Amino acid sequence: MKIIVSQTHEDSCKKAAVMFRELLREKPTAKLGLATGGTPLPLYAELARMNKAGEVDFSRACSVNLDEYCGLAPTHDQSYRYFMDTNLFNHINIDKSHTFVASGTKPPEEAAAELEEKVYEGGAPDLQLLGIGANGHIAFNEPATALVAESHPAPLTESTIDANARFFATRADVPSLSVTMGMKGILSAAKIIMLAEGKGKKEAIEGLVKGGSITTQNPSTFLKLHRDVTVFIDKELADAVGVK
Ligand code: F6R
């Protein structure tokens, strides 16, 4: 696992954007595994800038997203489809019909089965982007006594509902169920980029970057089973964790 410490999160995102650019130059038809949340926003802004500047071309690329809230239509401003359109897809030259975000309105089992198919359609993602929950979740694979390999409907933990309430009018508006890629889909990507910012992610990142143990109580630790993971963290988080 490569750990790259940057002065600021914006710097981390610029470096991560270069990895996307290099991949797309090498393989214009690359399949991108994408994430939502606050963390990737500066990365998406940088990819949009690069695309406008002619530095990266998404016209032949495709994508699959990690997860979606159950119960939110794609037009809902907190749905992950809406997030991806407004924060990335509307600003780059990707063909939207080649982007996939799981359905938030189909029956959850059906939406999960569809997502599972899309993860592997034409091959697993060449590059999977991940954020991390303060509790160590990746996608919506929450800490538990057992994790799930395939895409599945997943309840959000109370702490994740608390964390995501900042995006909704009230806490009660945060959906309690999601459809998420499972651990196998995430680990199937050829390359994985993890972005994390701020000391709020200290415990989660500590579990990931320190020591060799893997635990279902911190799902991110399963990334230790993958041979090509790059973790980008800002200095504040690096100092909190004690990595240089
Ligand atoms: C989002 C996702 C989540 C987030 C995580 C961190 O698609 O899969 O696992 O990456 O909850 O969220 P932020 O970036 O808002 O701290």
Residues whose N, C-alpha, C, O or C-beta is under 5 A from the ligand:
A	BS01	F6R	A35 T36 G37 G38 T39 P40 L66 D67 L130 G131 I132 G133 H137 I138 A139 F140
